[in-house]
Amino acid sequence: MVHTCVVSGCRNRRTAGSSVSFYRFPRDPQRKQRWVSAVNRRGWAPSDGSRLCSTHFISGKQVKNPHSPDYVPSVFTTVPLSPEMKEPCGLEVLDKQEARVEAANALLFLKGQGPATGDQLGREPQPEEGERRAAVVEESASSSLSTDEDDDYDDEESVRDSKRGRFAETPDVSVNFDDILKALKKENQALRESVEKMSLCENSLRNDAEKVRFYTGLPNFFVLETVMWLLAPHMDRMKNVKLSKFQQLLLTLMRLRLDLRNQDLAYRFGVKVGTVARTVHRMVNIMSSTLVPTAVFWPSRAELRKNLPAALHASYPDCAVIVDCFTVPFEEPVAQGNQQQQQQQQNVLKYLIGVAPQGVVTFVSRGALGNVSDRSLAEGCGFLCKLLPGDVVLAARDLNIGESVAARGALFKTVGACQGEAVGRSEGSLPADVASETASVQRHVERVIAMVKRRYAMLTGPVESPFTAACERTSNLSTFDKIVQVACALNNLCISAAPLE
């Protein structure tokens, strides 16, 4: 219930957050008469709902000691208006009818019926409407009288009690919080598993071989874990707070496998583009120095003969390697000494690859410009140093390296394309039965090369210029040269898809 001070000219009213207190008139007849005399309203008598605000006492509150000056209100000359009670419009004192209308609005609000509409507040209230609202106020005032004997009863307590009573009327609903907690935990676990499946982390690939093959080209998680175990000791110096060691390896393999651009990988792993570029270059260097010597090596003659496929037992028992060349385009031509050479060069990188008859890559040269001859490439890449006297080098086409191979005491043979065709162009023809046994050699290297490029799409090109420009002084290998070697090493870790049988 909203109370207004009964002193003439005092406009203090009880509102939320107000610091002004309101007091009932005393029950003691003598003290009550002294209060009425102090209010000094002719012909007026207080009712049970009449209130006097604390601004009319010297100390700001009533005192029950008869010897105290605040036993009776005495401040009436200039009635201060508390800051909380000031009206923003600064209107004159409202008449009785307007005060009753405002009191009725406040009463309706407290009863949950909502305030009066704007047009109702703005228009002049009708007589009947004012009488009805005044009747509501008087009826509410009479029904809300307190029987407490304490004269300084604080009406704020009654407001709190009414609020408590309103909430207490809400029916209790029995809720099983254990069931709710179990449901939330189950939902949380399901969300964690869903996020884990979508994320690129170790746990998301552990039990999903198809996902491992798609993102890395390796056959299963066991092989991927073996590679991680081999590289981890060499990754300790790599400072990368964003990515774990496994994520750095996975990011690099995805770059080689799917030929994803750095921006794409940055979005997938939640890092910056520069972080992706640095991670790929560092991981390629580590794999080139650690993984390549382990997986790409020249086998001994005894090991070659022991595992020689049956197709070559009769015809080429001393076959050491099957060679071929492949090219990879790059984005920008490499600068040459003069304009004429720059116009003549081909916009590709050329590599010499050696494959054992079992389908394992045993040698990969560094990249050279596409206009270099096969002989110059073979003599400058260190391939001839691998040959022993008596070794047989097979090729599906004439690479023009016969003389260079012969200088090492080995034999170079070009295998024919079909049965009955000459299979040795400079060394003579072989019988038809031998030709049929060696016919399968023709596309053996091509199948291996195609398999490597299919597993690691970055080898199909075009190669970005940063990979061709960056060059290590010690090995004279560009970053892409190392990528080619790493791709061949990773391919050797898989079961060969191109056996010679």
C-alpha positions as CSV (number, residue, x, y, z in Angstrom):
1,M,0.0,0.0,0.0
2,V,1.3,3.5,-0.9
3,H,1.3,6.0,1.9
4,T,1.4,9.8,1.6
5,C,2.3,12.2,4.4
6,V,-0.8,13.9,5.9
7,V,1.0,17.2,6.6
8,S,-0.3,20.0,4.4
9,G,2.2,20.9,1.7
10,C,4.3,17.7,2.2
11,R,4.4,15.6,-0.9
12,N,6.6,12.7,0.4
13,R,5.2,9.3,-0.5
14,R,6.5,5.8,0.1
15,T,8.2,4.4,-3.0
16,A,10.7,1.6,-3.6
17,G,14.2,2.5,-2.4
18,S,13.0,5.5,-0.4
19,S,14.9,6.5,2.7
20,V,12.0,8.3,4.2
21,S,10.1,6.5,7.0
22,F,6.4,6.8,7.7
23,Y,4.8,6.5,11.1
24,R,1.2,5.8,12.4
25,F,-0.3,8.2,14.8
26,P,0.2,7.0,18.4
27,R,-2.4,5.0,20.2
28,D,-1.9,6.9,23.4
29,P,-4.7,9.6,23.3
30,Q,-2.7,12.4,24.8
31,R,0.3,11.9,22.5
32,K,-2.0,11.4,19.6
33,Q,-3.7,14.7,20.3
34,R,-0.3,16.4,20.5
35,W,0.6,15.0,17.0
36,V,-2.8,16.3,15.6
37,S,-2.2,19.7,17.1
38,A,1.3,19.8,15.6
39,V,-0.1,18.9,12.1
40,N,-2.5,21.9,12.5
41,R,-5.2,20.9,10.0
42,R,-8.5,22.6,11.0
43,G,-11.3,20.1,11.3
44,W,-9.2,17.1,10.4
45,A,-8.9,13.9,12.4
46,P,-6.4,11.1,11.6
47,S,-7.7,7.7,10.5
48,D,-6.0,4.3,10.9
49,G,-4.4,4.7,7.5
50,S,-2.9,8.2,8.2
51,R,0.9,8.4,8.2
52,L,3.4,11.1,9.1
53,C,6.9,11.1,7.4
54,S,10.2,11.2,9.2
55,T,11.1,14.7,7.8
56,H,9.0,16.3,10.5
57,F,11.2,15.1,13.3
58,I,14.5,16.8,14.3
59,S,16.5,13.6,14.3
60,G,14.7,12.1,11.3
61,K,12.7,9.6,13.3
62,Q,10.2,9.5,16.2
63,V,11.3,8.8,19.7
64,K,9.1,7.3,22.5
65,N,10.9,9.1,25.3
66,P,8.6,11.9,26.5
67,H,11.6,14.1,27.4
68,S,12.9,13.9,23.8
69,P,12.1,16.8,21.4
70,D,11.1,14.1,18.8
71,Y,8.4,12.7,21.1
72,V,6.1,15.0,19.0
73,P,6.8,16.2,15.4
74,S,8.0,19.8,15.4
75,V,9.5,20.5,11.9
76,F,6.8,22.2,9.9
77,T,8.1,25.6,8.9
78,T,9.9,24.4,5.8
79,V,9.1,20.9,4.8
80,P,12.1,19.4,2.9
81,L,11.3,17.1,0.0
82,S,13.5,14.1,-0.1
83,P,15.4,13.6,-3.4
84,E,13.7,10.2,-4.0
85,M,10.3,11.9,-3.8
86,K,10.8,14.8,-6.2
87,E,8.4,14.9,-9.1
88,P,10.2,15.4,-12.4
89,C,7.5,17.7,-13.7
90,G,7.5,20.1,-10.7
91,L,3.7,20.5,-10.6
92,E,1.8,22.1,-7.8
93,V,0.4,20.1,-4.9
94,L,-2.2,17.6,-6.3
95,D,-5.7,18.0,-5.1
96,K,-7.4,15.2,-3.2
97,Q,-9.0,13.6,-6.2
98,E,-5.8,13.3,-8.2
99,A,-4.0,11.9,-5.1
100,R,-6.7,9.3,-4.8
101,V,-6.3,8.4,-8.5
102,E,-2.6,7.9,-8.1
103,A,-3.1,5.9,-5.0
104,A,-5.5,3.7,-6.9
105,N,-3.0,3.2,-9.7
106,A,-0.3,2.2,-7.2
107,L,-2.8,-0.2,-5.5
108,L,-3.7,-1.9,-8.8
109,F,0.0,-2.3,-9.6
110,L,0.7,-3.9,-6.3
111,K,-2.2,-6.3,-6.8
112,G,-0.7,-7.4,-10.1
113,Q,-3.4,-5.7,-12.3
114,G,-0.8,-3.5,-14.0
115,P,-0.6,0.3,-14.1
116,A,-3.1,2.5,-15.8
117,T,-2.7,3.1,-19.6
118,G,-1.1,6.3,-20.9
119,D,-4.3,7.8,-22.1
120,Q,-5.9,7.1,-18.7
121,L,-3.1,8.9,-16.9
122,G,-3.0,11.8,-19.3
123,R,-6.7,12.6,-19.3
124,E,-8.6,14.2,-16.5
125,P,-10.3,11.5,-14.5
126,Q,-14.1,11.4,-14.6
127,P,-16.0,11.9,-11.4
128,E,-17.5,8.4,-11.4
129,E,-14.0,6.9,-12.1
130,G,-12.4,8.9,-9.3
131,E,-15.1,7.9,-6.9
132,R,-14.7,4.2,-7.8
133,R,-10.9,4.4,-7.3
134,A,-11.3,6.3,-4.1
135,A,-13.7,3.6,-2.8
136,V,-11.1,0.9,-3.8
137,V,-8.4,2.8,-1.8
138,E,-10.6,3.3,1.2
139,E,-11.7,-0.3,1.1
140,S,-8.1,-1.5,0.8
141,A,-7.0,0.8,3.6
142,S,-9.7,-0.4,5.9
143,S,-9.0,-4.1,5.1
144,S,-5.2,-3.7,5.6
145,L,-5.3,-2.2,9.1
146,S,-2.8,-3.8,11.4
147,T,-3.4,-4.8,15.0
148,D,0.2,-4.6,16.0
149,E,0.8,-2.7,19.2
150,D,4.1,-1.3,18.0
151,D,3.5,2.3,16.9
152,D,6.5,2.6,14.7
153,Y,5.6,-0.4,12.6
154,D,7.4,-0.3,9.3
155,D,5.1,-0.9,6.3
156,E,8.0,-2.2,4.2
157,E,7.8,-5.4,6.2
158,S,4.2,-5.8,5.1
159,V,5.2,-5.3,1.4
160,R,7.9,-8.0,1.8
161,D,5.3,-10.3,3.5
162,S,2.9,-9.8,0.7
163,K,5.6,-10.7,-1.8
164,R,6.6,-13.8,0.1
165,G,3.0,-14.8,0.3
166,R,2.5,-14.4,-3.4
167,F,5.5,-16.7,-4.1
168,A,4.4,-19.1,-1.4
169,E,1.2,-19.6,-3.2
170,T,3.1,-21.2,-6.1
171,P,2.5,-25.0,-5.8
172,D,5.5,-27.0,-5.0
173,V,6.7,-29.2,-7.9
174,S,8.7,-32.3,-6.9
175,V,11.8,-32.4,-9.1
176,N,14.2,-35.4,-9.2
177,F,17.5,-33.6,-9.5
178,D,19.4,-36.9,-9.8
179,D,17.6,-37.7,-13.0
180,I,18.2,-34.3,-14.4
181,L,21.9,-34.5,-13.5
182,K,22.2,-37.9,-15.2
183,A,20.5,-36.6,-18.3
184,L,22.8,-33.6,-18.5
185,K,25.9,-35.8,-18.0
186,K,24.7,-38.1,-20.8
187,E,24.1,-35.1,-23.1
188,N,27.5,-33.6,-22.2
189,Q,29.2,-36.9,-23.0
190,A,27.4,-37.2,-26.4
191,L,28.4,-33.6,-27.3
192,R,32.0,-34.4,-26.4
193,E,32.0,-37.5,-28.5
194,S,30.5,-35.5,-31.4
195,V,33.0,-32.7,-31.2
196,E,35.9,-35.3,-30.9
197,K,34.7,-37.0,-34.1
198,M,34.6,-33.7,-36.0
199,S,38.0,-32.5,-34.6
200,L,41.4,-33.4,-36.1
201,C,43.1,-34.9,-33.1
202,E,44.7,-38.2,-32.1
203,N,41.6,-39.7,-30.6
204,S,39.4,-39.0,-33.6
205,L,41.7,-41.0,-35.9
206,R,42.6,-43.8,-33.5
207,N,39.8,-46.2,-34.3
208,D,39.0,-45.0,-37.8
209,A,41.3,-46.5,-40.5
210,E,39.3,-44.9,-43.3
211,K,39.8,-41.5,-41.8
212,V,43.5,-42.2,-41.5
213,R,43.8,-43.2,-45.1
214,F,41.8,-40.2,-46.3
215,Y,43.9,-37.6,-44.4
216,T,47.3,-39.1,-44.3
217,G,47.6,-41.8,-47.1
218,L,48.8,-44.3,-44.6
219,P,47.0,-47.6,-44.3
220,N,46.0,-47.5,-40.6
221,F,46.6,-45.7,-37.3
222,F,49.3,-48.1,-36.3
223,V,51.6,-47.0,-39.1
224,L,50.7,-43.3,-38.4
225,E,51.6,-43.9,-34.7
226,T,54.9,-45.5,-35.8
227,V,55.8,-42.4,-37.9
228,M,54.9,-40.2,-34.9
229,W,57.1,-42.2,-32.6
230,L,60.0,-41.9,-35.0
231,L,59.7,-38.2,-35.5
232,A,58.7,-37.1,-32.0
233,P,62.2,-36.9,-30.5
234,H,63.2,-34.5,-33.3
235,M,60.2,-32.2,-32.7
236,D,61.1,-31.1,-29.2
237,R,62.8,-27.9,-30.5
238,M,59.7,-26.8,-32.4
239,K,58.0,-24.2,-30.4
240,N,54.3,-24.2,-31.2
241,V,51.9,-23.6,-28.4
242,K,48.8,-23.9,-30.6
243,L,49.4,-27.3,-32.1
244,S,50.5,-30.6,-30.5
245,K,53.1,-32.8,-32.0
246,F,50.5,-35.1,-33.5
247,Q,48.6,-32.1,-35.0
248,Q,51.8,-30.8,-36.6
249,L,52.4,-34.1,-38.2
250,L,48.7,-34.5,-39.3
251,L,48.7,-30.9,-40.7
252,T,51.8,-31.7,-42.8
253,L,50.4,-35.0,-44.1
254,M,47.1,-33.3,-45.0
255,R,49.1,-30.7,-46.9
256,L,50.9,-33.4,-48.9
257,R,48.0,-35.8,-49.2
258,L,45.1,-33.4,-50.2
259,D,47.2,-30.5,-51.5
260,L,45.2,-28.1,-49.2
261,R,46.2,-24.5,-49.2
262,N,47.6,-22.9,-46.1
263,Q,44.5,-20.8,-45.5
264,D,42.3,-23.9,-45.5
265,L,44.5,-25.7,-43.0
266,A,44.6,-22.5,-40.9
267,Y,40.8,-22.6,-40.6
268,R,40.7,-26.3,-39.9
269,F,43.3,-26.2,-37.1
270,G,42.4,-22.7,-35.7
271,V,45.8,-21.2,-36.3
272,K,47.3,-18.4,-38.5
273,V,48.5,-18.9,-42.0
274,G,52.1,-18.2,-41.0
275,T,51.9,-20.9,-38.4
276,V,50.8,-23.5,-41.1
277,A,53.6,-22.5,-43.5
278,R,56.3,-22.7,-40.7
279,T,54.9,-26.0,-39.5
280,V,54.9,-27.6,-43.0
281,H,58.5,-26.5,-43.7
282,R,59.8,-27.7,-40.3
283,M,58.1,-31.0,-40.5
284,V,59.2,-31.6,-44.0
285,N,62.8,-31.0,-43.0
286,I,62.5,-33.3,-40.0
287,M,60.9,-36.1,-42.1
288,S,63.5,-35.6,-44.8
289,S,66.4,-36.1,-42.4
290,T,64.7,-38.8,-40.3
291,L,62.1,-40.7,-42.3
292,V,63.6,-40.7,-45.8
293,P,66.9,-42.5,-44.9
294,T,64.9,-45.1,-43.0
295,A,62.3,-45.8,-45.7
296,V,64.1,-44.9,-49.0
297,F,67.4,-46.8,-49.3
298,W,69.2,-48.9,-51.9
299,P,69.0,-52.6,-51.0
300,S,71.9,-55.0,-51.1
301,R,72.4,-57.3,-54.1
302,A,71.7,-60.4,-51.9
303,E,68.4,-58.9,-50.7
304,L,67.4,-58.0,-54.2
305,R,68.0,-61.5,-55.5
306,K,66.2,-63.0,-52.5
307,N,63.0,-61.1,-53.1
308,L,63.2,-60.9,-56.9
309,P,59.7,-61.5,-58.5
310,A,59.3,-64.7,-60.5
311,A,58.7,-62.6,-63.7
312,L,62.4,-61.7,-63.7
313,H,64.0,-64.8,-62.4
314,A,64.8,-66.3,-65.8
315,S,65.3,-63.1,-67.9
316,Y,67.0,-60.6,-65.6
317,P,68.1,-62.3,-62.4
318,D,70.6,-59.4,-61.7
319,C,68.0,-56.7,-62.1
320,A,68.8,-54.0,-59.5
321,V,66.4,-51.2,-60.3
322,I,63.7,-50.1,-62.8
323,V,64.1,-46.4,-63.6
324,D,62.0,-43.7,-65.2
325,C,61.5,-39.9,-65.1
326,F,58.5,-37.9,-64.1
327,T,57.8,-34.2,-64.2
328,V,55.8,-31.8,-61.9
329,P,54.7,-28.4,-63.1
330,F,55.4,-25.3,-60.9
331,E,53.7,-22.0,-60.8
332,E,56.5,-19.6,-61.8
333,P,59.5,-20.2,-64.1
334,V,62.9,-20.2,-62.5
335,A,65.0,-17.3,-63.6
336,Q,67.8,-18.0,-66.1
337,G,71.0,-16.3,-67.0
338,N,69.6,-14.8,-70.2
339,Q,66.2,-14.2,-71.8
340,Q,66.8,-16.9,-74.5
341,Q,67.3,-19.7,-72.0
342,Q,64.3,-18.5,-70.0
343,Q,62.1,-18.8,-73.1
344,Q,63.5,-22.3,-74.0
345,Q,63.0,-23.8,-70.5
346,Q,59.9,-25.8,-69.6
347,N,57.9,-24.7,-66.7
348,V,58.3,-28.1,-64.9
349,L,60.6,-29.9,-62.5
350,K,62.0,-33.2,-63.6
351,Y,62.9,-36.1,-61.3
352,L,64.6,-39.5,-61.8
353,I,63.1,-42.3,-59.8
354,G,64.3,-45.8,-59.2
355,V,62.0,-48.6,-58.1
356,A,62.9,-52.1,-57.0
357,P,61.1,-54.9,-58.8
358,Q,59.1,-55.4,-55.6
359,G,57.5,-52.0,-56.0
360,V,59.5,-50.1,-53.4
361,V,61.0,-46.7,-54.3
362,T,64.8,-47.0,-53.7
363,F,66.0,-43.8,-55.2
364,V,64.7,-40.2,-55.9
365,S,66.8,-37.5,-57.5
366,R,66.6,-33.8,-56.7
367,G,64.5,-31.7,-59.1
368,A,65.9,-30.2,-62.3
369,L,64.4,-28.0,-64.9
370,G,62.4,-29.8,-67.5
371,N,64.8,-29.0,-70.3
372,V,67.6,-31.0,-68.7
373,S,68.6,-34.2,-70.5
374,D,68.1,-37.7,-69.0
375,R,71.8,-38.3,-69.1
376,S,72.7,-35.0,-67.4
377,L,70.1,-35.7,-64.7
378,A,71.3,-39.3,-64.0
379,E,75.0,-38.2,-63.9
380,G,74.3,-35.2,-61.6
381,C,72.0,-36.7,-59.1
382,G,74.1,-39.5,-57.7
383,F,72.2,-42.4,-59.2
384,L,75.1,-44.0,-61.0
385,C,77.0,-44.2,-57.7
386,K,74.5,-46.7,-56.4
387,L,75.2,-49.3,-59.2
388,L,77.6,-52.2,-58.9
389,P,79.3,-54.1,-61.7
390,G,77.0,-56.6,-63.2
391,D,73.8,-54.9,-62.1
392,V,71.0,-54.6,-64.7
393,V,69.0,-51.4,-65.0
394,L,65.6,-51.7,-66.7
395,A,63.5,-49.0,-68.2
396,A,60.2,-48.8,-70.0
397,R,61.6,-46.3,-72.5
398,D,65.0,-45.2,-73.8
399,L,66.4,-42.7,-71.3
400,N,69.7,-42.2,-73.1
401,I,71.7,-43.2,-70.1
402,G,73.1,-46.5,-71.5
403,E,76.7,-45.2,-71.8
404,S,76.7,-43.7,-68.4
405,V,75.4,-46.9,-66.9
406,A,77.9,-49.0,-68.8
407,A,80.7,-46.8,-67.5
408,R,79.9,-48.2,-64.0
409,G,80.1,-51.8,-65.2
410,A,76.3,-52.2,-65.3
411,L,73.9,-53.0,-68.1
412,F,71.0,-50.8,-69.2
413,K,68.1,-52.4,-71.0
414,T,64.9,-50.9,-72.4
415,V,61.9,-53.3,-72.1
416,G,59.6,-53.6,-75.2
417,A,56.0,-52.5,-75.2
418,C,54.4,-55.8,-76.2
419,Q,55.2,-59.5,-76.9
420,G,57.4,-60.1,-79.9
421,E,58.7,-56.5,-80.1
422,A,62.4,-55.8,-79.7
423,V,63.0,-55.4,-76.0
424,G,66.7,-54.4,-76.3
425,R,67.3,-51.8,-78.9
426,S,71.1,-51.7,-78.6
427,E,71.7,-55.1,-77.1
428,G,69.6,-57.2,-79.5
429,S,66.3,-59.0,-79.3
430,L,65.1,-61.5,-76.8
431,P,63.1,-64.7,-77.6
432,A,59.3,-64.4,-77.5
433,D,59.0,-66.3,-74.2
434,V,61.4,-64.0,-72.5
435,A,59.6,-61.0,-74.0
436,S,56.3,-62.3,-72.5
437,E,57.9,-62.6,-69.1
438,T,59.3,-59.0,-69.2
439,A,56.3,-57.4,-70.8
440,S,54.9,-56.6,-67.4
441,V,58.0,-54.5,-66.6
442,Q,57.0,-51.9,-69.1
443,R,54.6,-49.9,-66.9
444,H,55.9,-51.0,-63.6
445,V,57.5,-47.7,-62.7
446,E,54.6,-45.7,-64.1
447,R,52.2,-47.6,-61.8
448,V,54.4,-46.8,-58.8
449,I,54.7,-43.2,-59.8
450,A,51.0,-43.0,-60.3
451,M,50.4,-44.6,-56.9
452,V,52.7,-42.1,-55.2
453,K,50.9,-39.1,-56.9
454,R,47.5,-40.6,-56.1
455,R,48.4,-40.9,-52.4
456,Y,50.0,-37.4,-52.2
457,A,48.2,-35.0,-54.5
458,M,50.8,-32.3,-54.0
459,L,53.1,-34.1,-56.4
460,T,50.6,-33.5,-59.2
461,G,51.4,-29.8,-59.1
462,P,51.5,-27.0,-59.8
463,V,54.1,-26.4,-57.1
464,E,53.9,-23.1,-55.3
465,S,57.0,-20.9,-55.6
466,P,57.9,-20.9,-51.9
467,F,58.5,-24.6,-52.1
468,T,60.8,-24.3,-55.1
469,A,62.7,-21.2,-53.9
470,A,63.6,-22.3,-50.4
471,C,66.9,-24.3,-50.7
472,E,69.1,-25.9,-48.1
473,R,72.8,-25.1,-48.5
474,T,74.0,-28.3,-47.1
475,S,71.9,-30.7,-49.3
476,N,71.2,-28.4,-52.2
477,L,67.6,-29.6,-52.0
478,S,64.5,-27.4,-52.3
479,T,61.6,-27.9,-49.9
480,F,59.7,-29.5,-52.7
481,D,62.6,-31.9,-53.5
482,K,62.3,-33.0,-49.9
483,I,58.5,-33.3,-50.2
484,V,58.9,-35.7,-53.2
485,Q,61.3,-37.8,-51.2
486,V,59.0,-37.8,-48.1
487,A,56.1,-38.8,-50.3
488,C,58.1,-41.8,-51.6
489,A,59.1,-42.8,-48.1
490,L,55.6,-42.7,-46.9
491,N,54.5,-44.7,-49.9
492,N,57.1,-47.4,-49.0
493,L,55.5,-47.7,-45.6
494,C,52.3,-48.9,-47.3
495,I,51.7,-52.3,-48.9
496,S,52.7,-52.0,-52.5
497,A,49.8,-51.7,-54.9
498,A,52.0,-52.3,-58.0
499,P,53.7,-55.7,-57.6
500,L,55.6,-57.0,-60.7
501,E,54.0,-60.4,-60.6
